[in-house]
Amino acid sequence: MAEKEVILTQEGLKKLEEELEHLKSVKRREVAERIKVAIGYGDISENSEYEDAKNEQAFVEGRVITLEKMLRNARIINNDEVDTDAVNVGSIVILKDLEFGDIVEYSIVGTAESDPFQNKISNESPVGKAILGKRKGAIVDVSVPAGVIQYEIIDIKK
């Protein structure tokens, strides 16, 4: 089965590379030291420190594998490629909620770097899917559990 393409901005690529480097160069060493100290406590069969350190080691190694796979399958979106005529990954979109009049600004990113708290939404999220390919002035319906939200695309920027 083909591995899924991971869409990243330059900023997202840099963050993933930094996280991977930190895990490999710092976290692995810290966890290895924790395991060494825990083994020094004696019997590892009932040693919660050892068990906890081994669980953290498994998490770190799993995350390293995940990040390496993501970076191997990454497609980088350069700012130069971002079209301001229609919404794409890499676009910054200003939307107006037509019911309440609220204005929101979202950066459209791939799922790997989405962060709703920083207004970075995935191209695969309900809002992302609804606005992809749409132009300035378009009215879009976004299905949410509570019903449908209508947005107007006010502006599209790089």
Secondary structure in CASP SS format (residue, H / E / C, confidence):
PFRMAT SS
TARGET T0000
AUTHOR 0000-0000-0000
METHOD secondary structure of the structure
MODEL  1
M C 1.00
A C 1.00
E C 1.00
K C 1.00
E C 1.00
V E 1.00
I E 1.00
L E 1.00
T E 1.00
Q H 1.00
E H 1.00
G H 1.00
L H 1.00
K H 1.00
K H 1.00
L H 1.00
E H 1.00
E H 1.00
E H 1.00
L H 1.00
E H 1.00
H H 1.00
L H 1.00
K H 1.00
S H 1.00
V H 1.00
K H 1.00
R H 1.00
R H 1.00
E H 1.00
V H 1.00
A H 1.00
E H 1.00
R H 1.00
I H 1.00
K H 1.00
V H 1.00
A H 1.00
I H 1.00
G H 1.00
Y C 1.00
G C 1.00
D C 1.00
I H 1.00
S H 1.00
E H 1.00
N C 1.00
S H 1.00
E H 1.00
Y H 1.00
E H 1.00
D H 1.00
A H 1.00
K H 1.00
N H 1.00
E H 1.00
Q H 1.00
A H 1.00
F H 1.00
V H 1.00
E H 1.00
G H 1.00
R H 1.00
V H 1.00
I H 1.00
T H 1.00
L H 1.00
E H 1.00
K H 1.00
M H 1.00
L H 1.00
R H 1.00
N C 1.00
A E 1.00
R E 1.00
I E 1.00
I E 1.00
N C 1.00
N H 1.00
D H 1.00
E H 1.00
V C 1.00
D C 1.00
T C 1.00
D C 1.00
A E 1.00
V C 1.00
N C 1.00
V C 1.00
G C 1.00
S C 1.00
I E 1.00
V E 1.00
I E 1.00
L E 1.00
K E 1.00
D E 1.00
L C 1.00
E C 1.00
F C 1.00
G C 1.00
D C 1.00
I E 1.00
V E 1.00
E E 1.00
Y E 1.00
S E 1.00
I E 1.00
V E 1.00
G C 1.00
T H 1.00
A H 1.00
E H 1.00
S C 1.00
D E 1.00
P H 1.00
F H 1.00
Q H 1.00
N C 1.00
K E 1.00
I E 1.00
S E 1.00
N C 1.00
E C 1.00
S C 1.00
P H 1.00
V H 1.00
G H 1.00
K H 1.00
A H 1.00
I H 1.00
L C 1.00
G C 1.00
K C 1.00
R E 1.00
K C 1.00
G C 1.00
A C 1.00
I E 1.00
V E 1.00
D E 1.00
V E 1.00
S E 1.00
V E 1.00
P C 1.00
A C 1.00
G E 1.00
V E 1.00
I E 1.00
Q E 1.00
Y E 1.00
E E 1.00
I E 1.00
I E 1.00
D E 1.00
I E 1.00
K E 1.00
K C 1.00
END
